[in-house]
Amino acid sequence: MSSRYQGWAVICTITSHSAPCGRGLASTCLPRALRGQTVSFWKSRGDLDAPNLFTYSIPAPFLTPENAPRFHVPRQAWSFAIGMRPQSRGIVTLAGRNPSDPPRIDAGYLRNPQDLEDILKGLATCREIARSAALRPFTKGDSIPGEGSRSELERYVRDGLVTFWHQSGTARMGRDDASVVDGRLKVHGVDGLRIADASILPRVTTGNTMAPCVVIGEQAAMFLREEREG
Ligand SMILES: Cc1cc2nc3c(=O)[nH]c(=O)nc-3n(C[C@H](O)[C@H](O)[C@H](O)COP(=O)(O)OP(=O)(O)OC[C@H]3O[C@@H](n4cnc5c(N)ncnc54)[C@H](O)[C@@H]3O)c2cc1C
């Protein structure tokens, strides 16, 4: 089965100090919002047919272990996480003949140079939002990573990427030789076998993958019922 077409969404964050939430200062304190309560989808380039960036808020500092020691991480902070549908492709390969051998997983982060450019644009836009007049009453001090040279920001991105846990596409739907299932989830060339999970997505989604997987499951149930009932 093909394992070549992997999509991996990635996250990078910008963290901003928030005003202290002490007694008498409640009016200047950023409201406690649930993770992901505010989200936005947008394009890093005008020629894209759909958004490739997905930003959501986190009411806490959010830095990777690699980035955190290089910055003063405030106790009170909020972050923007930038989820991205990348151009880079990873690969999953078999490590042995035994089905229980753990596969080799190469995420291929930033393999396509366009991804670095897109995420840097994402960081710049999030910094702009963090500095906007609407958020000023809730913000104190600078954001992380702050200004910085191109190489410093690049280092922040390279050290700040984490998985979005949206691995998909190892058995993608399509008509070409490398695709695995057809439009009714049937495995090409194998009778009586369907696949109904994130692996059939032709490309990773920009937003979260759980809801698309529910739709895939519902479609699979509908196809089975249709065939059973004629
Ligand atoms: C840490 C984490 C956080 C996430 N957060 C979010 C989120 O907030 N929002 C969101 O939309 N998405 C989120 N996702 C992504 C989302 O959960 C997945 O994309 C989605 O669950 C994939 O669905 P699936 O059906 O392809 O696979 P799964 O949900 O992994 O289902 C596979 C099922 O197959 C079972 N299974 C495996 N092997 C066998 C076997 N040999 N025999 C029988 N059963 C077997 C497993 O136990 C499992 O129940 C997150 C993922 C992770 C890992």
The ligand as a Gaussian input file, in Angstrom:
#p B3LYP/6-31G(d) Opt

LIG

0 1
 C       -2.697000      14.180000      20.672000
 C       -3.695000      14.455000      19.590000
 C       -4.535000      15.549000      19.689000
 C       -5.457000      15.814000      18.677000
 N       -6.306000      16.888000      18.811000
 C       -7.256000      17.099000      17.891000
 C       -8.229000      18.123000      18.063000
 O       -8.224000      18.857000      19.051000
 N       -9.155000      18.311000      17.085000
 C       -9.183000      17.526000      15.971000
 O      -10.054000      17.750000      15.110000
 N       -8.285000      16.568000      15.766000
 C       -7.335000      16.300000      16.715000
 N       -6.423000      15.298000      16.540000
 C       -6.438000      14.556000      15.278000
 C       -7.549000      13.513000      15.224000
 O       -7.674000      12.887000      16.494000
 C       -7.190000      12.463000      14.161000
 O       -6.919000      13.095000      12.922000
 C       -8.345000      11.496000      13.977000
 O       -8.672000      10.872000      15.199000
 C       -7.948000      10.435000      12.976000
 O       -9.031000       9.551000      12.863000
 P       -8.807000       8.107000      12.280000
 O      -10.140000       7.440000      12.270000
 O       -8.032000       8.210000      11.005000
 O       -7.816000       7.354000      13.294000
 P       -7.972000       7.103000      14.857000
 O       -8.876000       8.105000      15.503000
 O       -6.556000       6.969000      15.364000
 O       -8.707000       5.714000      14.936000
 C       -8.030000       4.508000      14.688000
 C       -8.713000       3.447000      15.545000
 O       -8.270000       2.169000      15.119000
 C       -7.969000       1.391000      16.275000
 N       -7.007000       0.382000      15.866000
 C       -5.716000       0.529000      15.546000
 N       -5.178000      -0.653000      15.210000
 C       -6.155000      -1.571000      15.308000
 C       -6.209000      -2.969000      15.088000
 N       -5.155000      -3.684000      14.683000
 N       -7.382000      -3.592000      15.295000
 C       -8.486000      -2.900000      15.701000
 N       -8.486000      -1.568000      15.909000
 C       -7.325000      -0.918000      15.725000
 C       -7.432000       2.386000      17.275000
 O       -7.516000       1.901000      18.590000
 C       -8.347000       3.588000      17.025000
 O       -9.526000       3.527000      17.781000
 C       -5.511000      14.989000      17.535000
 C       -4.672000      13.872000      17.437000
 C       -3.787000      13.594000      18.464000
 C       -2.915000      12.362000      18.352000

